[in-house]
Amino acid sequence: MALSYKARRRLALLVLVLGLPGYIVLAVSLVNLFERPSIWVEFGIYVGLGVLWAFPLKAVFKGIGQADPDAPPHDDHTD
């Protein structure tokens, strides 16, 4: 079952406000497990993890910036 537009907006907000900071803490903790890697290895890990989080959540964020497709048409024409 597909999520409604409102449900996707709420889920996207939840992911950005709670999930992403938690993921950042997890990524920093992962890098700290290594014995001070070189700057390029550390950079590669952060870039890889920075891109990796978005792939599973692509369906949640798709179309969130657009108008609600289920909303009734809005007449902007005023006389």
C-alpha positions in Angstrom: 0.0 0.0 0.0 1.4 3.4 -1.0 1.6 6.1 1.6 -0.6 9.2 1.2 1.0 12.6 0.5 0.4 13.8 4.1 1.9 10.6 5.5 5.0 10.9 3.3 5.4 14.6 4.4 5.2 13.6 8.1 7.6 10.7 7.6 10.1 12.9 5.7 10.0 15.5 8.5 10.5 12.8 11.1 13.4 11.3 9.2 15.1 14.7 8.8 14.5 15.9 12.4 15.2 12.7 14.3 16.7 10.1 11.9 19.3 12.1 10.2 21.0 13.5 13.4 21.0 9.9 14.7 22.6 8.7 11.5 25.3 11.4 11.8 26.1 10.3 15.3 26.3 6.7 14.0 28.6 7.7 11.1 31.0 9.6 13.4 31.0 6.7 15.9 31.9 4.4 13.0 34.8 6.5 11.9 36.0 6.7 15.6 36.3 2.9 15.6 39.3 3.2 13.3 42.8 4.2 14.5 42.8 7.7 13.1 42.5 7.0 9.4 44.0 9.3 6.8 42.0 12.4 5.9 41.1 10.9 2.5 39.8 7.6 4.0 37.8 9.5 6.5 36.5 11.8 3.8 35.5 8.8 1.7 33.7 7.2 4.6 31.7 10.3 5.3 30.8 10.9 1.6 29.8 7.2 1.2 27.6 7.2 4.3 26.2 10.7 3.3 24.9 9.3 0.0 24.0 5.8 1.3 21.2 7.0 3.7 19.2 8.6 0.9 18.8 5.6 -1.3 16.3 3.6 0.9 14.4 6.8 1.7 14.1 8.0 -1.9 10.4 7.0 -2.2 9.6 9.0 1.0 11.1 12.2 -0.2 9.9 12.0 -3.9 7.4 14.7 -4.7 7.3 16.2 -1.2 8.2 19.7 -2.5 5.3 19.6 -4.9 1.7 20.6 -4.2 -0.6 18.0 -2.7 -1.9 16.0 -5.7 -5.0 14.9 -3.7 -6.0 18.5 -2.8 -9.0 20.1 -4.6 -8.1 22.5 -7.4 -7.4 26.0 -6.2 -8.8 28.9 -8.3 -6.2 31.7 -8.2 -8.2 33.9 -10.6 -9.9 36.8 -8.8 -11.9 39.6 -10.3 
